[in-house]
Amino acid sequence: MNVQVYESVLQEDCGYYSVDPNPSSPSSSPSSCLLLIGAIDQGTSSTRFLVLTHKGRIAASAQVEHKQIYPPSAAAGWHEHDPLELFVNTKACIQAVGSALKNRCGIDLTNPNTRLQALGITNQRETTIAWNRVTGIPYYNAIVWDDTRTQGIAEHVSQGNPDRLRDQTGLPVAAYFAGTKVKWLLDHVQALRDDVADPVEQANVCFGTVDSWLIYQLTGQPATGRSTSTTTTTNQGGRFCTDVTNASRWLFLDIHTMQWDQSLVDQVCAPHCLPISCLPQVCPSSHIFGVCRADNGISYLNNVPIAGVLGDQQAALFGQTAFAPGEAKNTYGTGLFLMMNTGTKAAKSQRLLTTVAYQLGSDQPVHYALEGSVSHSGSTIQWLRDQLQIIPSAPDSEAVATIRNDGLYFVPAFCGLFAPHWRSDARACLVGLTTSHHKGHVCRAALEATAYQTREVFDAIQTDAAVQLLSLKVDGGGTTNNLLMQFQADMLQVPVVKPVIQETTSLGVAFCAGLAVGVWNDLDEIKQLWAVSRIYHPRMSEPERHHNWRGWTKAVSRSLGWVDVEKNHNNNNDDKGVLPREEVTLPAPPPPPPSPQASTMEQRPQQPTLEVIGTRVMTPASSTVEEDGDNSMSSEKQISYKNCCSCCDAMVEDAAPLVVEGRILVLNSTTTISSVGGTCTILCSAALGLAVGAFLGAGGLRGRKL
């Protein structure tokens, strides 16, 4: 865990000094003007807790990463977190900061005179958790926002029109949003499905995003009653609520009324009947959500009000003090998020997301924003570090990168393309490779990809909102990369503005919480706290910019159409839920069907037995298919192989024979089979076997030895 205390900030802003060995020294006495705000920043890769002063500066912080769970038995694209680990890490960061402030500065956050004025929570949006009110235990792991398992559900709900819910929700129907994850949990977690269906037990079911989960745990008391299978202490009886920004990312919220809509819930979750009582209460962003308790394991937050909640990107917009319509920011984090304030009017767009920016109190209007979300930015650099291992650390990408791309482009569509394309069938690709390219070019292409994707969203916002953005405020980890920031300014042809305080998500939710309790009086006072660190001005020539952009658009076109989106949204209700103490392993595929009885086999014409070597399918040398002989797979006996095996239906079309070369039949698959009409010994074996049989039956090898 990384713990920092900025004593100079405490001294300058609050009159605190380091603890003096002489306890009578006046320099170590607490100041009477101590105004500190706490901020929990629960992100995709880590959890942070920060303490900020009333001047908007960071006084102390702690950060710890959590485990990224990619279930080994699941399909590619699944991504989960352990909700209990998220809460444990949150508590650990708070305790670490509290102890550091006490030991190094003499600031005791448990003292009513020096405790935090308020707590704000900002969080990874759309990541979805279901838990039980009585035990405080999740039914399943948190499904992370970039998880792709619900693409089939989204396709089913959209009914061929991804915009069918956009008028009410501001969102396209996509796997990105929490509602499709709720549907998946109901489909696949038996205990959860049973409780929702039970008129009594459904009152104990909670669905929420990470903000709701943390609020519930922080305001609850230690769980008693039902036994649990975990040693982690959980809480019960906490406040079950969320804010308008997080609620707007579900597909369940009418963004014009700010209320959950049962018809939207039913359209996404059918055939399940999910009552709105299982969803958190929707509250303004700046609002007293509840009060933290000491008996839940965090003494430093005793009686501290949770007074501000914002989704991470809305928090960054607020922290950049983009309070006026037309002001925008771009956050370079795990993903890439460009957001522009549109005021109290919800602007419509078919390419971007119409979302809620914030609401400052129940008597204040809701402010809206247009947002373009990109799934991979910083995570692309992490992929170069962790998977390809071509750089030792993320900052090294700048040093390793070449001075130009030399025609190499990297489209990081690892889980499809988000805004403005919304193409779930896209996949990542490197385009334009030659033997002269090396890891420096790959790093350069990865960094440039972030800037290109930003321009796509930047252009879409200007077009759809009919405004001209004269500059772009930036924040997030990617802004430490000077190569990226300069290239960004070059591709946008506007100045890129970097603020002094880079932790804008934490800063934004701290501002939001402080407004609720009177630390700051209004937005004008907050705006005075924002300052510029550096401005990157464009300096690339127009021909070079045009050349780069043309190459990128060509590369994007090559990434499309790589995945056939699953048509069957898998509505089977035969998977059992597993409590998330380990990486969740879904049930194995159903066992292969039993072999036909011998008497049945005797009635069928003898089939040539196939042997498999890699992708080559061969018969014993004596096997021959005679041109005029009985064709054992004649038309009246052929079986349609497209639906022959429930476990491999989606892959059969890729299993058709492609080339016949003498005695070798080459298949477009590496999956092995045991016989022409063989059983499904492993995934797709039955489909491949019958594919070969159908090919033989159609006369593909008449008169030729296999």
ABEGO torsion letter per residue (X at the ends): XBBBBBAAAAAAAAGBBBBBABAABAAABBBAABBBBBBBBBBAABBBBBBBBAAGBBABBBBBBBBBBBBAABBBGBBBBBAAAAAAAAAAAAAAAAAAAAAAAGBBAABAAABBABBBBBBBBGBBBBBBAAAGBBABBBBBAABAAAAAAAAAAAGGBAAAAAAAAGBBBBAABAAAAAAAAAAABAAAAAAAABAAAAAABBBBBAAAAAAAAAABBBBBEBBBABABBBBBGBBBBBBAAAAAAAGABBAAAGBBBAAAAAAAAOABBBBAAABBBBBBABBBAEBBBAAAGBAAABGBBBABBBBAAAAAAAAAGBABBGBBBBBBBABBBBBBBAEABBBBBAABBBBBAEBBEAABBBBBBBBBBBABBAAAAAAAAAAAGABABAAAAAAABBABAGGBBBBBBAAEBBOAAGBAABBBBBBGBBAABBAAAAAAAAAAAAAAAAAAAAAAAAAAAGBBBABBBBBEAAAABAAAAAAAAAAAGBBBBBBABABAAAAAAAAAAAAAAGABABAAAAAAABBBABBBBBABBAAAAAAAAAAAAAAAAAABGABBBBABAGABAABBBBBBABBBBBBBBBBBBBBBBAAAAAABBBBBBBBBBEABBBBBAABBBBAABBBABBAAABBBAAAABAAAAAAAAAABBABBBEABBBBBBABBBABAABBBABBGAAAAAAAAAAAAAAGAABGBBX
